[in-house]
Amino acid sequence: MNKLLKLTFAVLAGLTAVGAQAQDVKAGEKKIAMCIGCHGIVGYQATFPEIHKVPMIAGQNAKYIASALNAYAKGERKHPTMRGIAQSLSEQDIADISAFYEQQAQAPAAGEAAAAPANVAELLNKGACASCHGANFSKPIDGAYPKLAGQHADYLYAALKSYQTEGNPYVGRGNAIMAGQVKQFSHAELKAIAKYLSSLNGELRTVPQSKMR
């Protein structure tokens, strides 16, 4: 068994409890007030700690959303705003919010991914990206991994780059698998990967939400 697979199984084993909390979609809809100011505005752009469009989370895997929120709460993902929000949520809040966003988009299932340009295909193979995120990058092998197809390119680039970042109090992500895979690429290569992934048809959406509900 190669090193990547060993790390993958170890991470999945550690995430078995994530998403085990009973989920209530209707309850989750009542708990997203702190989310919609960024994630409920189409094309909304974050300016701190980096400039990029906020990720589309409607249609994302609930298990992944929950694991991401827990990572922000623990400081494994560095982002002052997200950490403050995540730390204010209970385990039940996280379960409910994650369940709500998973079903919010109701988008058609993504089809087979368009072939990547030769140089990008080489990078994707080098990083073994499909081994976790699925052949079409919208059907991960486990819900703990995110759907990537159609996500904003500038966000994907910032996210990938964050796994290379060390010693920054505001930017960085701790994940043994991703750190090992991403550190072998230059920033230009990460941008090329992000651009391709964003061009694919996916299930992720931004569903406009009003604060006046």
URDA-V614288 format. One line per field, one symbol per residue. ss: DSSP state (H for helix, E for strand, C for the rest). phi: phi as a letter, one per 30 degrees, with the letter a starting at -180 (. if undefined). psi: psi as a letter, one per 30 degrees, with the letter a starting at -180 (. if undefined). Layout:
ss: ???
phi: ???
psi: ???
This chain:
ss: CCHHHHHHHHHHHHCCCCCCCCCCHHHHHCCCHHHHHHHCCCCCEECCCCCEECCCCECCCHHHHHHHHHHHHHCCEECHHHHHHHHCCCHHHHHHHHHHHHHHCCCCCCCCCCCCCHHHHHHHHHCCCHHHHCCCCCCCCCCCCCCCCCCCHHHHHHHHHHCCCCCCCCCEECCHHHHHHHCCCCHHHHHHHHHHHHHCCCCCECCCCCCCC
phi: .dddddddddddddcdddiddecbddddddccedcddcdccdidcdcbdbcaddddcdjdddddedddddddddidccaeddddddddcdededdddddddecddhdeddddddddeeddeddddddhdddccjdchbbedbddcddceidedddedddddddcdbicdcbkbcadddddddddcddddddddddddddddbcdbccebcdcc
psi: kleeeeeeeeeeefgffkffkkkjeeeeffggefeffefgjkgkkkfkfljlkkkkfkflkeeeeeeeeeeeefgfkjjeeeeeeeffkleeeeeeeeeeeefeehllkkakkkklleeeeeeeeefheffeflegggilfkffklkfkflkeeeeeeeeefffkkgkffklkjjeeeeeeefflleeeeeeeeeeefflkafkljjkkkfi.
